[in-house]
């Protein structure tokens, strides 16, 4: 009954957004195992962009399962997705491995800019690191979710979310706002303690991963999140790793992605 209810919620959610608009803006540089293109959509009256990475593997009958990837804090939002050589190539050098990790494992990866990042409108409206900007970024992700029906490769019944650092605070707000997301992975999340009183509204299971020695976002953020979810008996899996990597490196990054994919695949609805 719960699965049937979830499917109905997805159908109603998509139907409510049938008149929404999302446009294809042209190709982007792909990578190992995927091609990519840029889309644009409206959010709070702003034109916001997102990268769509499509696996090179054969598409399942209902489309590829989707990972919405919410990136972390960018010191200069206008330079998000700009490489060290000055080339506009979303998601940029730092997050280059995100579409590679998940598209190579059979997931359609959609990475929103957030308003004010790269060529997305709204730069003058945001002040990075504050709570209001994070809430605005969450609104941008919600607006994207409302328009996934316009991405023909997307399996709308199997939508998941990945986040890193500040993106964790974005993801938690999104999870609390919609039941479309079936599972969410948090890497090295910032604190979301202000949202704990609302955790009873969560539907989807959570995976949390963090390096013990991380000095950019303390691993205690993730432990507190895991403890708060366990306290209300919400499904949560928590992994800690040795080292100080803020964004996991080498074999640890591959292991973390493998664990995410295993977690997502356990939640995928059959065709």
N, C-alpha and C positions, 0 to 999 in steps of 0.2 A: 504493500500500500504506500509506503514512504517513497519507493522508486516511482510509482505511478504519479504520486503527487508532485514529485520533483519534475517529471517530464511535463506535466500539465502546467507547472509554474513557468517552465522554459517557453512553452508554446504561447502562453498568455503574455509573457514578457516580450517575446519577439513580435507578436501580433500588435501589441501596443505601440511598438516602434516602427511599424511598417511604413510610415510616411517620413521617416527620418532620412537624412542624406549622408552619403559617404562617397567620395570621388577618388578615382585612381589618378595619381599625379605623375606617374612614370616610373621607369625602372631604377633600382638602386644596385650597387655592387653586391653580388652574392658572395658565397664562400663555400667551404668544403661541404658538399651534400645539400646545398640549397641555392635557390634563386631568390631575388627580393624585389619588392617594389614599394613605393611610397603612396600612402592614402592621406586624405584630408577629410575632416569632419567638423561640424560646429559644436562648440562647448561654451555655454554662457555668452553667446554672441561672438566668440572668437573662432578663428580658423586654426585648428590644431592638427598636427600631423602625427602619423605613426608609421613605423617600418613593419612590413609584412614579409616574413621569411618562409618560403614554401619548400618543403622537402622535395628532393629530386626523385624520391621513391614513388612507386605507384600509389595514387590516391585511393583510399578506401571508398566504398560505395557512398557512404554518408559524409565524406570529407575527412580531413585530418583532425584529430583531437587538437585542441588549441591551448597554448600557454601564453597568457598575457604577462609580459615581463615588465615589472615596475622598477626602474633603475633608481639609484641612490642620488645623493646630493652632488650637484655639479657647481663648482665655485663660480664659474662664469657661464650662466645658462645659455647665452648666445653662442657659445662655443661647444655646446653639447653635440656630439656626433662628428666633430671636426678632428681630423687626424693631426698628428704632429707635423705633417707636411702641409697642413692648411687645406686639406681636401675635405669637402662635405661628404662624409661616408658613414651614415648612421649604422650602428650605434657608436661609432668612434673606436679608438684604440683600446680604451680600458674595458669596455663591455663587448668587444668583438667576439669573444668566445660564447656569449649567451645564445645567439641564434645557432652557432655551430653545435653547441652541446645538445640542444633540444630538437632542432630540425633534423640533425643526423640520427636521432632516435625516433623519428617519425611524427614529430609534433609541428603543427603550424605555429610559428612564433610571431606574436604581435607586440611591438615595443612602442608605446606612446612616448612622444617627446615630453609632454606636459606643456602647458601654456608658458610662453616666454622662452622656451628652449629651442635652439637652432632657429628655423624660420617660422615656428609657431607663434601666433600673435599673443600679445599680453605681457611682453617683457616689462613694460612700465608699471604693471599692476602687481608684480610679485616681489616679495622680499624673502629670499631663500632662508631656510632654517626655521622660520617661525611657523606657528601652528596654523595660521590662516592660509599660508601658501600651501602647506601640506594638504589641508582640506580642499583647496582649489584644485590641486593635482588629482586628488581622489575624484572630484567632480568630472575632471577630464577623462579619467579612466572609465567612470560610470557611463559617460556619454559615448565612449568608444564601444563598450559592451552593448549598449542599446542599438548599435549599428552593425554588429557583426553579421547580421543577415545579408549585408551587402558584399561580404567577402565570400565568394562562391566556394573557396576551398575549405571553409571552416565547418566543422561538425558542431552545431550549436548545442547538441545534447551532451557534449563532453568538453567543457571549458574549464581550464585550470589557471592558477595564477602563481607566478614566481616573483620574488622581490629581494632586493638587496639594500641593506642599511636604511636610509630614510624611506626607501620604497616600502619597507615593512609597515611604517605608519600610514602610508598611502593604501597599501593592501588591506590593512585591518579596517579602515574606514569603508573601503569598497565591499569587503565581506559583510559588514554590518548593514550595508545599504541594499544588497541584492542577493537573491538565492540562485543566480545563474551559475556562479562559480562552485564547482564540485569539490575542489580541494585546493589548498594554498600552501606554498613553500616559502619560508622566511629564512634568508641568509643574513646573518650578522645584523639583525634588526636594531633600529633605534628603539627607545622606550615607547611603549604604548599604554603606560599605566593609566593615563587619563581616560582611556576607553574601557577599562576593566568593568565598571558598573554596567556596561551594555553587553558584556560577553554572552549573556543569556540569549541574545538575539542571533548568535552565530548558528549557521546550519552546517557548513562544510568542515571536514577534518583538516587538521593543520600539521605540517611538518616544519620543524625548527632546527637550524644548523648554525654553529658558531665556533670560532677558534677561541680557545681559552685565554690566550694572551693578547687578543685583539685590543689595541689601545684607541682605535678610532670610534668604535662603538663597543662598550664593555659587554663581555659575555653574560654579565648579570642581567642585562636586558632580556636576553633569551631565556635564562633560567626563571626569571620572574614571570615572563609570559607563559612558559610551560607550566609553572606552578599554579598560576591563576586559572588556566584551562583545566588542569587536573582537579582543582578545587570544585569546579562545577561539573566534573565528569565529562568534559568535552573531549572528543577523540584528538589526541596529540601525540606525536612522536618527536623526540628530542635527541640530537646528536651533538656532542662536543668533540673538538679536535685539538691535538697538541699544536703548539706554534702560535704565531702572532698575526697570521694572515687575515686581513680584513675582507678581501675577496679571494677566496681559496686559490691556491696555486697547485699546478702539476697534478700529481696523482690524487691529492685530496679533492681538487675541483672535480675531477672525473668521478670519484667515489660519491661525492655529494650529488652530482647530477644523476648518477645511476640510482641512488636512493630516492631522489625525486621521481624519476621515471617509474620505478617500481611502485611507489606510493600512488602516482597518478593512474597507472595501469590497473591497479586493484580497484579503482573507483570508476573505470570506464564502463559505460552502459553497453551491453551487447547490441550489434546491429539490428 
